[in-house]
Each structure stands twice: as C-alpha cells, then as structure tokens.
Amino acid sequence: MAEVRPKKTQPVPLDGTDLAILAALAEDGRMTNAAIASRAGVAESTCAYRVRALRESGVVTGIRAHLSAEALGRPLHAIIKVRLGSHSRELVHHLYDRLTTLPGVLTVFHVGGDDDFLLHAAVAGPEALRDLILEHITVHPMVRQTETQLVFEVRDGRGLLP
C-alpha cells in the first residue's frame, strides 16, 4: 500500500459565509447546494464556488457517512494502546500504515508520551477483540506492549467550528 501523509495546510481565513456553509455540511454532508446556499444566505452559484474553494484549500477534506458499529454487528468498542520497542522512522510509518488497515479499526492516532499509537476499534465481541490484538498487533516485531481499555459509550464532541 502506498504511504499517504496528510497534506500540510496553512490556516485558511474564513468569513461568516464560509462558517455557515461548513456548519451545514457538518450537519448533513448530503445537503443540496440549494439548501446550503439558503442557510448561508447566498446565491447557489456563490455557494458552489465557496464549497469548491473550501475543498481546494484543504478545509473540507471529504464527506463521509457515519456508520453504526452496533447495527453492523460490532458493538464492542475499545481503545488499544500500543508501545513500540524500536522507533526507526521508516518502520514506524510502515506499522502506522498497517494498523489503519486492520479489521474493525476505526481510527489510529500516532502519539507522543508513554504510548506510540492509540487505536479505536469496534469488534463483534471479546473474542474478536482478543484476535485483533493477538493475531494482528502483538505479532508485529516492533510492538513491545499493548494495553486495552473498553469503551462504555461514545459521543461526538462539539467539533471544529466556533
């Protein structure tokens, strides 16, 4: 798999119209251009131009569907802490790429501190969690230790908009 690094962008100055467009997209990414324009109080052509500019500047990086892990048979959420035994840049990036492809892994954070990676995973049950850890994570030669925390509930935060 090709290595993909997030594009580094500079903060983009946003005005009230941009913020209104972003709020509408964050609420419902399927909202029509006409509905977004109406909410932002601008013409549809202006809205289409602004949305395109927000994408091109890297402010909007994509629109995704939020899937229910429970409805898909993966009700058990866990945070898996991963500590490495060695830290060569190339091998760390290779492991990072590998962790993002594991079944049930929702998000991978490369972090500083005692741990090197935090994984948010959703699995079918305790056996699937054990298999994920033992068959896909601890078998990697760079992994020195893992620690697993069960997640009782997940709520979205306020987000990035003021």
C-alpha positions in Angstrom: 0.0 0.0 0.0 1.3 3.4 -0.9 2.2 5.7 2.0 -0.3 8.5 2.4 0.6 11.5 4.5 -1.9 14.2 5.4 -1.4 17.4 3.4 0.1 20.2 5.5 -2.0 23.3 5.1 -1.9 26.7 6.5 -4.9 28.1 8.4 -7.4 29.5 6.0 -9.2 32.7 6.9 -12.9 32.0 7.0 -15.7 34.5 7.0 -19.3 34.1 8.2 -20.5 32.7 4.9 -17.7 30.1 4.9 -18.6 29.1 8.5 -22.3 28.9 7.7 -21.5 26.6 4.7 -19.2 24.4 6.9 -21.9 24.2 9.6 -24.5 23.0 7.0 -22.0 20.4 5.6 -21.1 19.2 9.0 -24.7 18.7 10.0 -25.6 16.9 6.7 -23.0 16.2 4.1 -25.8 15.2 1.7 -27.4 18.6 1.8 -28.1 20.0 -1.6 -26.2 23.1 -2.8 -29.5 24.9 -2.9 -30.2 24.1 0.8 -26.7 25.1 1.8 -27.0 28.4 -0.1 -30.3 29.1 1.5 -28.8 28.5 5.0 -25.8 30.6 4.3 -27.9 33.4 2.7 -26.0 33.4 -0.6 -26.8 32.6 -4.3 -26.4 29.0 -5.3 -23.5 29.9 -7.7 -21.7 31.7 -4.9 -22.3 28.7 -2.6 -20.9 26.2 -5.2 -17.8 28.4 -5.7 -17.3 28.7 -1.9 -17.7 24.9 -1.4 -15.2 24.2 -4.2 -12.7 26.8 -2.7 -13.1 25.2 0.7 -12.2 21.8 -0.8 -9.3 23.1 -2.8 -7.8 24.9 0.2 -8.0 21.7 2.3 -10.6 22.9 4.8 -13.1 20.3 3.6 -11.2 17.0 3.1 -14.2 14.8 2.4 -17.7 13.9 3.2 -18.4 10.6 4.9 -21.4 8.5 6.1 -21.4 7.8 9.8 -21.9 4.1 10.2 -23.4 2.4 13.2 -21.0 -0.1 14.6 -23.8 -1.7 16.6 -26.0 -2.1 13.5 -23.1 -3.7 11.7 -22.6 -6.3 14.4 -19.6 -4.6 16.1 -21.0 -3.3 19.4 -17.8 -3.7 21.5 -15.5 -0.6 21.3 -12.0 -0.5 22.7 -9.0 1.8 22.8 -5.8 -0.2 22.3 -2.6 1.4 23.4 0.5 0.2 21.5 4.1 0.7 22.7 7.0 0.0 20.4 10.4 -1.4 21.1 12.2 0.5 18.4 11.4 3.7 16.6 13.0 3.9 13.2 11.1 6.4 11.1 10.6 4.0 8.2 9.4 1.1 10.3 7.1 3.4 12.4 5.4 4.7 9.2 5.1 1.1 7.9 3.4 -0.1 11.1 1.2 3.0 11.1 0.0 2.2 7.6 -0.6 -1.4 8.6 -2.6 -0.5 11.7 -5.0 1.6 9.6 -5.9 -1.5 7.5 -6.8 -3.8 10.4 -10.4 -5.1 10.5 -12.5 -3.1 12.9 -10.0 -0.3 13.4 -11.9 3.0 13.2 -9.1 5.5 14.0 -5.3 5.3 14.6 -3.5 8.1 16.4 0.3 8.3 16.4 1.0 9.9 19.7 3.8 11.1 21.9 4.3 10.0 25.5 4.5 6.5 27.0 2.5 5.0 24.1 3.2 5.3 20.4 -0.2 4.5 18.9 -3.8 4.6 20.1 -6.3 2.6 18.1 -10.1 3.0 18.4 -11.6 -0.3 17.3 -15.1 -1.7 17.1 -15.5 -5.5 17.1 -18.2 -8.2 17.5 -17.2 -9.2 21.0 -14.4 -10.1 23.4 -13.1 -13.0 21.2 -12.8 -10.7 18.2 -11.0 -8.1 20.3 -8.6 -10.7 21.5 -8.0 -12.0 18.0 -7.4 -8.5 16.7 -4.8 -7.9 19.3 -3.1 -11.3 19.3 -3.2 -12.0 15.6 -2.7 -8.6 14.1 -0.9 -6.3 16.6 1.3 -8.1 19.1 2.7 -10.3 16.3 4.5 -7.3 14.8 8.2 -7.4 15.8 8.2 -3.7 16.7 5.4 -4.0 19.2 6.6 -4.3 22.7 3.4 -3.9 24.7 -0.3 -3.3 24.3 -3.0 -2.2 26.8 -6.7 -2.4 26.1 -9.4 -0.2 27.5 -13.1 -1.0 26.9 -15.3 1.9 25.8 -18.6 2.1 27.6 -20.1 4.9 25.5 -19.1 7.1 22.6 -20.3 10.6 22.0 -19.3 13.1 19.3 -17.6 16.3 20.5 -18.6 19.8 19.5 -16.3 19.7 16.6 -14.0 22.3 15.0 -16.5 25.2 14.3 -16.9 28.1 16.7 
